[in-house]
Amino acid sequence: MMRLQTTIMTMAATLALAACVEREAPTGAEDFATFCAACHGTSGRGNGPAAVGLDGKPADLTGLSARNGGAFPGTAVMAKIWGYTGASPGGRVDGSPMPEFGPLLQGDLVPYDGGDGTQTPTPVRLVQIAEYLRLLQE
């Protein structure tokens, strides 16, 4: 129960801070539609139109929490989106065809706890995508 309260308080603080940042940046849902939906589908199930041409099926993003013992793995999700999960000049070391979106999401920073207990300065657009993915969890 305490973890849920902490998560809710962190989300509220993050969203409040994000609202204070003067920007014309897209929302998490808009960035998801732009960068993610082609492969992961609009519902996040890995069934986007570009998924047909990939060697493997994109991840079903609606089950991230379920695959992580019920907790949304915010830090790991943001690392994957950003490209910290093993990038190399010829592609990702982890074998994923997913592009690195870090350079596209640079901008204003907000303190964010991705679930590991540490408030880390994080690009607001990355936080917004992570929070949007949190909403897609089943």
ZICOR-V194767 format. One record per backbone hydrogen bond with DSSP energy under -0.5 kcal/mol. CO is the residue of the C=O (numbers start at 1). NH is the residue of the N-H. If there is no record, write none. Layout:
co = {CO | CO}
nh = {NH | NH}
This chain:
co = {1 | 2 | 3 | 4 | 5 | 6 | 7 | 8 | 9 | 10 | 11 | 12 | 13 | 14 | 15 | 16 | 17 | 21 | 27 | 28 | 29 | 30 | 31 | 31 | 32 | 32 | 36 | 36 | 37 | 38 | 38 | 39 | 40 | 40 | 41 | 44 | 44 | 48 | 49 | 50 | 51 | 59 | 60 | 61 | 62 | 63 | 65 | 65 | 65 | 66 | 68 | 72 | 73 | 74 | 75 | 76 | 77 | 78 | 79 | 79 | 79 | 81 | 82 | 83 | 86 | 86 | 88 | 91 | 92 | 96 | 99 | 101 | 101 | 102 | 103 | 108 | 110 | 112 | 112 | 114 | 114 | 117 | 118 | 118 | 120 | 122 | 123 | 123 | 124 | 125 | 126 | 127 | 128 | 129 | 130 | 131 | 132 | 133 | 134}
nh = {5 | 6 | 7 | 8 | 9 | 10 | 11 | 12 | 13 | 14 | 15 | 16 | 17 | 18 | 19 | 20 | 21 | 23 | 31 | 32 | 33 | 34 | 35 | 36 | 36 | 37 | 39 | 40 | 41 | 50 | 51 | 48 | 46 | 47 | 44 | 61 | 62 | 51 | 52 | 53 | 54 | 61 | 63 | 64 | 138 | 67 | 68 | 70 | 71 | 69 | 71 | 74 | 77 | 78 | 79 | 80 | 81 | 82 | 83 | 84 | 85 | 101 | 102 | 87 | 93 | 94 | 91 | 88 | 95 | 92 | 101 | 104 | 105 | 105 | 106 | 124 | 122 | 114 | 120 | 74 | 75 | 119 | 114 | 120 | 112 | 110 | 126 | 127 | 128 | 129 | 130 | 131 | 132 | 133 | 134 | 135 | 136 | 136 | 137}
